[in-house]
Amino acid sequence: MTRPSDAVPRSPQSLARAAQILIGLHALLDPTRPKLFDATDDGLFYSRYVSASALVGLATLVTFLLWFRRCRYNAQALSVGPFAHAPGWAVGAWFTPVLMWWRPRRIALDIHRAVGHDPAPDTTVTLINAWWAAWIAHTVGSAMASTTSFADSVALSVATQALYLIAAVFVILVIQRITAAQTRAVATYAPVA
């Protein structure tokens, strides 16, 4: 497969840094929510907190997806091999029912494999798998916690929030690894004629 002539890879560093900061901020905001409020709160502080948390969450989502999309386009420009999924799936896979459970992980692995690796043992695949397992477990736990059967389960709530923090740490590390590999590859990029 030939590289598209208009596909010139661009460094994902600025998007990566913004995504990492926002992911860290959102991870700190969201799990602390139950500890911030007491029975005497009139609801105004809680309302403002939820609004701020939602805005940070939206900014985090958009920034992460922009980074992921940029890395997917870079991977296509830097790799000589074919990809199983079109670049549009880098964003679309996150919102497609059923596929959202595994396709984003597959795309992350494709992005990782598209650039050359150091001869040292590569643990990025393990890191991607750990992030994805924590993210899926958090998503399932959150869905369970929102049902009436588990609404009062403190243990499930704590476990779900812990999984969210773990997934956040792993995805920050995944962003770091993929961005570093792509930055090195972009610096030495020479278009194929």
C-alpha positions in Angstrom: 0.0 0.0 0.0 1.4 3.4 -0.9 1.3 6.4 1.3 -1.1 9.2 0.3 0.9 12.1 -1.1 -1.0 14.6 1.1 -0.5 12.6 4.3 2.3 14.3 6.0 2.7 13.2 9.7 2.6 16.0 12.3 3.9 15.8 15.8 1.2 14.9 18.3 3.1 16.4 21.3 0.9 19.4 22.0 -2.3 17.4 21.8 -0.7 14.6 23.9 0.4 17.0 26.7 -3.1 18.7 26.7 -4.8 15.3 26.8 -2.6 14.0 29.6 -3.2 17.1 31.8 -7.0 17.0 31.2 -7.1 13.3 31.9 -5.2 13.8 35.1 -7.5 16.7 36.1 -10.7 14.8 35.4 -9.4 11.8 37.2 -8.8 13.9 40.3 -12.2 15.7 40.0 -14.5 12.8 39.4 -13.5 10.3 42.1 -13.5 12.9 44.9 -17.1 14.0 44.3 -18.7 12.0 47.2 -16.2 13.4 49.7 -16.9 17.0 48.8 -20.5 17.4 49.9 -22.3 17.0 53.2 -25.9 17.0 54.2 -25.9 20.8 54.9 -24.9 21.8 51.4 -27.8 23.7 49.7 -27.0 22.2 46.4 -25.4 25.2 44.8 -21.8 24.1 45.3 -22.7 20.6 44.1 -24.4 22.0 41.0 -21.4 24.1 40.2 -19.0 21.2 40.9 -20.9 18.9 38.5 -21.0 21.6 35.8 -17.2 22.1 36.1 -16.6 18.4 36.2 -18.7 17.9 33.1 -16.9 20.7 31.2 -13.5 19.2 32.1 -14.8 15.8 31.0 -16.0 17.1 27.7 -12.7 18.9 27.1 -10.8 15.7 28.0 -12.9 13.6 25.6 -12.4 16.0 22.7 -8.7 16.5 23.3 -8.1 12.8 23.7 -10.0 12.0 20.5 -8.1 14.7 18.6 -4.8 13.2 19.8 -6.0 9.7 18.9 -7.1 10.8 15.4 -3.8 12.6 14.8 -1.8 9.5 15.8 -3.9 7.3 13.6 -3.3 9.6 10.6 0.4 9.7 11.5 0.5 5.9 11.7 -0.9 5.7 8.2 1.7 8.1 6.8 4.6 6.5 8.7 3.7 2.9 7.9 4.1 1.0 4.6 1.7 -1.7 5.7 -2.1 -1.7 5.4 -4.5 -1.0 8.2 -7.6 -3.0 9.1 -9.7 0.1 9.8 -10.0 3.4 8.0 -8.7 6.6 9.8 -12.3 7.7 10.6 -12.7 4.8 13.0 -10.2 6.5 15.3 -13.1 8.6 16.5 -16.1 6.7 15.3 -15.2 3.5 17.1 -15.7 5.1 20.5 -19.3 5.9 19.7 -20.4 2.8 17.7 -22.5 0.4 19.8 -20.9 -3.1 20.3 -17.7 -2.1 18.4 -16.8 0.4 21.1 -15.9 -2.5 23.4 -12.9 -3.6 21.4 -12.2 -1.6 18.2 -10.5 1.5 19.9 -8.0 -0.9 21.6 -7.4 -2.6 18.2 -6.7 0.9 16.6 -4.4 1.8 19.5 -2.4 -1.4 18.9 -2.3 -0.6 15.1 -1.0 2.9 15.9 1.6 1.5 18.2 2.8 -1.1 15.7 3.0 1.4 12.8 6.2 2.9 13.9 9.6 1.3 14.5 10.5 0.2 18.0 13.6 0.1 19.9 15.3 -3.3 20.2 14.7 -3.3 23.9 11.7 -5.3 25.1 8.5 -3.4 24.3 5.9 -3.3 27.0 3.6 -0.9 25.3 1.2 -3.6 24.1 0.9 -4.8 27.7 0.3 -1.2 28.8 -2.4 -0.8 26.1 -4.1 -4.0 27.2 -3.9 -3.0 30.9 -5.4 0.4 30.1 -8.2 -1.2 28.1 -9.0 -3.8 30.8 -9.2 -1.1 33.5 -11.3 1.1 31.2 -13.8 -1.6 30.3 -14.1 -2.7 34.0 -14.7 0.9 35.0 -17.4 1.3 32.3 -19.1 -1.9 33.3 -18.9 -1.0 37.0 -20.3 2.5 36.3 -23.2 1.0 34.3 -23.9 -1.4 37.2 -23.7 1.3 39.8 -26.3 3.4 37.9 -28.9 0.6 38.2 -31.3 0.5 41.2 -29.9 -2.9 42.3 -26.5 -1.4 43.0 -27.2 2.3 43.6 -26.3 2.1 47.3 -23.3 -0.2 46.9 -20.4 1.7 48.4 -18.0 -1.2 47.5 -19.0 -1.0 43.8 -18.7 2.8 43.8 -15.2 2.7 45.4 -14.1 -0.1 43.0 -15.4 1.7 40.0 -13.6 5.0 41.0 -10.4 3.1 41.7 -10.6 1.5 38.2 -11.1 4.9 36.7 -8.0 6.2 38.4 -6.0 3.1 37.3 -7.3 3.5 33.7 -6.3 7.2 33.8 -2.8 6.5 34.8 -2.4 3.8 32.2 -3.8 5.9 29.4 -1.5 8.8 30.3 1.4 6.3 30.0 0.0 5.0 26.7 -0.2 8.6 25.4 3.4 9.2 26.4 4.7 6.0 24.8 2.9 6.4 21.5 3.7 10.1 21.3 7.4 9.6 21.9 7.5 6.9 19.2 5.7 9.0 16.7 7.7 12.1 17.5 10.9 10.1 16.8 9.4 8.8 13.5 8.1 12.2 12.4 11.6 13.7 13.0 13.1 11.2 10.5 10.2 11.1 8.1 11.0 11.1 4.4 8.0 10.9 2.0 8.0 8.0 -0.4 7.8 9.1 -4.0 
